[in-house]
Amino acid sequence: MAAVLSRELEQKAGAVRAGLAAALHQYGRLIYSNSLGAEAMVLTDIIWSHLPRIEVFSIDTGRLHEETYALLEKLQQRYQRQLRLVYPDSQALEALVAAQGVNGFYHSLEARLDCCRIRKVEPFKRAIAGFPAWVTGVRREQSAGRARGQSTEWDAEHSLYKLSPLLDWSEADVWQYIRAYGLPYNPLHDRQFPSIGCSPCTRAIQPGESRRAGRWWWEQPESRECGLHPRVRPEALPA
Ligand code: SF4
């Protein structure tokens, strides 16, 4: 399908392709943690169409929406590629559910973070282990914490570089790209779910709410991250 991107967005997309190609050359290996959100549709398209040597995975927490699984299949069909799925450790998960119950994450911040740690963070750490850098689709607009990020930063928590090639893309840029290329996307986005995570911890937002207001909505805004995006100041970058 012929894509009609604005001149500015064509330049931005070109810069993402060039930046990722340069990073692949520099680091030798890159791994992309695919969230299956709208930004992920852009990055999946760029990576699978132009930079297939970049490895890609998603985490199946076991609590995703049905719409997300359907999207996963559509993506695989479109690009004729298998998306590697990484799962929580089954023993750790059984112990968690035995200790806090199947929906125990609603009971306290600690319980919620324990669930995110076992269902998301540990599988994520396993998937990126041994890589010099990982790629993420976060954008500045998404939260106050992400607004302070840099497109390349040292991820001290996981001891590798974190690359955010879409950091300065607007939400409109993401959707212009998706529509221009006719990319598949999660239909929940059309039902006021701008940010999609696990089904029990994500809901639609109301007009005027921030785009992450539907994630862990019962918590204070500052705690609404799952632990995959520790915030690092530039002075923490190694020489
Ligand atoms: S988002 Fe909710 S269900 Fe998913 S891992 Fe975190 S606490 Fe558990």
Boltz pocket constraint, residues with backbone or C-beta under 6 A from the ligand:
constraints:
  - pocket:
      binder: B
      contacts: [[A, 61], [A, 63], [A, 105], [A, 111], [A, 112], [A, 113], [A, 115], [A, 116], [A, 117], [A, 119], [A, 120], [A, 197], [A, 198], [A, 200], [A, 201], [A, 226]]
      max_distance: 6.0
